[in-house]
Amino acid sequence: MALRANASCTRPAHANSDCDCTGDLGRFGKRRGFLQALGALGAAAALPSCGSMGGGAKGAPRLIDTHHHFYPPEYQKAWLEWEDARKIPHFTQQVGWSVEKALAEMDKGGVRTGILSLASTPGVWFDTGAPAAAAMSRTCNEYGAKMVRDHPGRFGLFATLPMIDLEASLKEIAYALDVLKADGVGLQTNYGDKWPGDPVYKPVFEELNRRKAVVYFHPLVAACCGRLSVGTFPAVIEVPHDTTRAVVSLLLSGTLARNRDIKWLFSHAGGTVPMLAGRMEYFFKFRQSVGDIAPNGFEAEFQRLYYDTANATHPASMAALLKLIPESQITFGSDYPYVPIDTQAAAIRKLGLSEATVQGIESGNAMGLVPRLKT
């Protein structure tokens, strides 16, 4: 089942007509360098010392990075050509990415294993239609699986799905998990004008639930909000908000309640979920379906999700997250190469948490999420 295409913009095939590449994606592309600098400064300002980070030169790397991007050559080429066509400047560290550089940065930051996933922007579509998107997903997944094989213990894989073609997505789930032995799947928080709780995706989540899969979500600027301007470019504010939209979509649609065997992982400390949890619980409790969508209460639903620390290691962000969820649900994430690994690794060690909590965030919780990583 292929969803309706919109040739005006590289969005999933069911993107709405308001999608504007020069608005949401274009502004993000033009200012990505600033975002990287902002993330680095945010971590460094709160926690300037890298000396006590997990692993690194002082010992064997022990961190597990559950938010680690990669760029297969064909995907990289398509992305850069897509940016060139829209006069979007390239992000230097993305252009210079290589397996060798990734391994070097992992060693520098103390990362034992990085679980590979694609960044959300611009997806795998490139205005070429559903069959090409499915082919690009397969190309990326096979490249990631080869990295896992070529460097035992150093990489894992969250396989990408085309999503704009449901039949192709179901086939890719089977191939990625059964043949490539991926550790889970990586999805976007939205696909044009649809968020993950939309009924069209029900077969995908039913299959992932049957397989007890890990489902990781990476955010992007929603098509609706790319032109909003409050003095900064949209990704700074809209990216974390879209993680919250995805969580709410899954929650209120009953997708979380129906699929109890999926292990859900969300980026950037859950976006704005920790700050809005109380507000959401207050208003959602008046819904007639509350017993079906949150049988143990809304806070319990938030608490059973996993959240990574990518670009969210500021003390205030971590305090809010730890107030909402058990510490066992937090995994280390870097967002490499957009944010440096080592400053964030150091940040975790400077938060004043117990050693047991730190070790859980650094690796133990990820091992619970992906048991294969224990070996």
Long-range contacts (C-beta under 8 A, 24 or more apart in sequence): 1-165, 1-166, 1-167, 2-130, 2-164, 2-165, 3-130, 3-164, 3-165, 3-166, 3-200, 5-129, 5-130, 5-164, 6-192, 7-127, 9-127, 9-223, 10-82, 10-122, 10-123, 10-125, 10-126, 10-127, 11-123, 11-125, 11-191, 11-192, 11-223, 12-123, 12-125, 12-163, 12-164, 12-191, 12-192, 12-194, 13-125, 13-129, 13-130, 13-133, 13-164, 13-165, 13-192, 14-164, 14-191, 14-192, 14-193, 14-194, 14-200, 15-191, 15-192, 15-193, 15-223, 16-192, 16-193, 16-223, 16-224, 18-223, 18-224, 19-192, 19-223, 19-226, 20-223, 20-226, 20-227, 21-86, 22-86, 23-226, 23-227, 23-234, 24-221, 24-222, 24-223, 24-225, 24-226, 24-227, 24-234, 24-238, 25-86, 25-88, 25-121, 25-122, 25-221, 25-226, 26-86, 26-88, 26-226, 27-226, 27-233, 27-234, 27-235, 28-121, 28-221, 28-226, 28-233, 28-234, 28-235, 29-83, 29-86, 29-88, 29-89, 29-91, 29-121, 30-88, 30-89, 30-233, 31-233, 31-235, 32-91, 32-235, 32-338, 33-89, 33-91, 33-92, 34-233, 35-233, 35-235, 35-236, 35-338, 36-91, 36-93, 36-338, 36-339, 38-236, 39-311, 39-335, 39-338, 39-339, 39-340, 40-339, 40-340, 40-343, 42-311, 42-314, 43-311, 43-313, 43-314, 43-339, 43-340, 43-343, 43-344, 43-346, 43-347, 44-343, 46-313, 46-314, 46-315, 46-347, 46-350, 47-313, 47-343, 47-346, 47-347, 47-350, 47-351, 49-346, 49-350, 50-342, 50-343, 50-345, 50-346, 51-346, 52-346, 52-349, 52-350, 53-109, 53-110, 53-342, 53-345, 53-346, 53-348, 53-349, 54-110, 54-332, 54-345, 54-348, 54-349, 54-358, 54-362, 54-363, 55-109, 55-110, 55-111, 55-112, 55-345, 56-107, 56-108, 56-109, 56-110, 56-342, 56-345, 59-110, 60-112, 61-106, 61-107, 61-109, 61-110, 61-111, 61-112, 62-110, 62-112, 62-362, 62-363, 63-109, 63-110, 63-111, 63-112, 63-332, 63-345, 63-362, 63-363, 64-111, 64-112, 64-113, 64-114, 64-115, 64-331, 64-332, 64-362, 64-363, 64-366, 64-367, 64-373, 65-106, 65-109, 65-111, 65-113, 65-114, 65-115, 65-332, 65-333, 65-334, 65-336, 65-341, 66-115, 66-216, 66-265, 66-308, 66-331, 66-332, 66-333, 66-366, 66-369, 67-115, 67-117, 67-218, 67-267, 67-308, 67-310, 67-333, 67-334, 67-335, 67-336, 68-102, 68-111, 68-114, 68-115, 68-116, 68-117, 68-333, 68-334, 68-336, 69-116, 69-117, 69-118, 69-119, 69-335, 69-336, 69-337, 69-338, 70-97, 70-102, 70-116, 70-117, 70-118, 70-143, 70-144, 70-147, 71-97, 72-139, 72-140, 72-143, 72-144, 73-143, 74-136, 74-139, 74-140, 75-118, 75-124, 75-136, 75-139, 75-140, 75-143, 78-126, 78-136, 79-122, 79-126, 81-126, 82-122, 82-126, 82-127, 91-338, 93-337, 93-338, 94-337, 94-338, 97-337, 99-147, 99-150, 99-151, 102-336, 102-337, 103-151, 103-154, 105-336, 105-337, 105-340, 105-341, 105-342, 106-154, 106-336, 106-341, 108-341, 108-342, 109-334, 109-340, 109-341, 109-342, 109-344, 109-345, 110-341, 110-342, 110-345, 111-334, 111-341, 111-345, 112-153, 112-154, 112-363, 113-153, 113-154, 113-155, 113-156, 113-373, 114-154, 114-155, 114-156, 114-334, 114-336, 115-155, 115-156, 115-157, 115-158, 115-183, 115-216, 115-366, 115-370, 116-144, 116-147, 116-148, 116-155, 116-156, 116-157, 116-158, 117-157, 117-158, 117-160, 117-186, 117-216, 117-218, 118-160, 118-186, 118-218, 119-218, 119-338, 120-188, 120-189, 120-218, 120-219, 120-220, 121-220, 121-221, 123-188, 123-191, 124-160, 124-162, 125-164, 130-162, 130-164, 130-165, 130-168, 131-165, 131-168, 133-162, 133-164, 133-165, 133-168, 134-162, 134-165, 134-168, 134-171, 134-172, 136-162, 137-161, 137-162, 137-168, 137-172, 138-172, 138-175, 141-172, 141-175, 141-176, 141-180, 141-182, 142-180, 144-180, 144-182, 145-180, 145-181, 145-182, 148-181, 156-183, 156-370, 156-372, 156-373, 157-182, 157-183, 158-182, 158-183, 158-184, 158-185, 158-186, 158-214, 158-216, 159-184, 159-185, 159-186, 160-185, 160-186, 160-187, 161-185, 161-187, 161-204, 163-187, 163-188, 163-191, 163-201, 163-204, 164-191, 166-200, 166-201, 166-203, 166-204, 169-204, 170-203, 170-204, 170-207, 173-204, 173-207, 173-208, 173-211, 173-213, 177-211, 177-213, 183-214, 183-370, 183-372, 183-373, 184-213, 184-214, 184-215, 184-216, 184-263, 184-265, 184-370, 185-213, 185-214, 185-215, 185-216, 186-216, 186-217, 186-218, 187-215, 187-216, 187-217, 187-218, 188-217, 188-218, 188-219, 188-220, 189-217, 189-218, 189-219, 189-220, 189-242, 189-243, 189-245, 189-246, 190-220, 190-222, 190-223, 190-242, 190-245, 190-246, 192-223, 193-223, 193-224, 195-245, 195-246, 195-249, 196-246, 196-249, 196-250, 196-255, 197-248, 197-249, 197-250, 197-251, 197-252, 197-253, 197-254, 197-255, 198-249, 198-253, 199-253, 201-255, 202-255, 205-255, 205-258, 205-259, 205-262, 206-258, 206-259, 208-259, 208-262, 209-258, 209-259, 209-260, 209-261, 209-262, 210-261, 212-261, 212-262, 212-263, 213-262, 213-263, 214-262, 214-263, 214-265, 214-369, 214-370, 215-262, 215-263, 215-264, 215-265, 216-265, 216-266, 216-267, 217-243, 217-246, 217-264, 217-265, 217-266, 217-267, 218-267, 219-243, 219-246, 219-267, 219-268, 219-271, 239-268, 239-271, 240-268, 240-271, 240-272, 241-271, 241-272, 242-271, 243-267, 243-268, 243-270, 243-271, 243-272, 243-273, 244-270, 244-271, 244-272, 244-273, 244-276, 247-271, 247-273, 247-302, 247-305, 248-280, 251-284, 251-293, 251-294, 251-298, 251-301, 252-284, 252-287, 252-293, 253-293, 254-289, 254-292, 254-293, 256-293, 256-301, 256-305, 257-292, 257-293, 257-294, 257-295, 257-301, 263-306, 263-369, 264-304, 264-305, 264-306, 265-305, 265-306, 265-307, 265-308, 265-331, 265-369, 266-305, 266-306, 266-307, 266-308, 267-307, 267-308, 267-310, 267-333, 267-335, 268-308, 268-310, 268-311, 268-312, 268-333, 268-335, 269-307, 269-308, 269-309, 269-310, 269-312, 269-317, 269-318, 269-320, 269-321, 269-330, 270-302, 270-305, 270-307, 270-321, 270-324, 273-302, 273-307, 273-324, 274-317, 274-320, 274-321, 274-323, 274-324, 274-325, 275-320, 277-302, 277-324, 299-324, 303-329, 304-329, 305-329, 306-330, 306-331, 306-365, 306-369, 307-331, 308-332, 308-333, 309-333, 309-344, 309-348, 309-361, 310-334, 310-335, 310-339, 310-344, 311-335, 311-338, 311-339, 311-344, 313-344, 313-347, 313-348, 313-351, 314-347, 315-351, 318-351, 327-353, 327-357, 327-360, 327-361, 327-365, 328-360, 328-365, 328-368, 329-365, 330-360, 330-361, 330-365, 331-361, 331-365, 331-366, 331-369, 332-361, 332-362, 332-363, 332-366
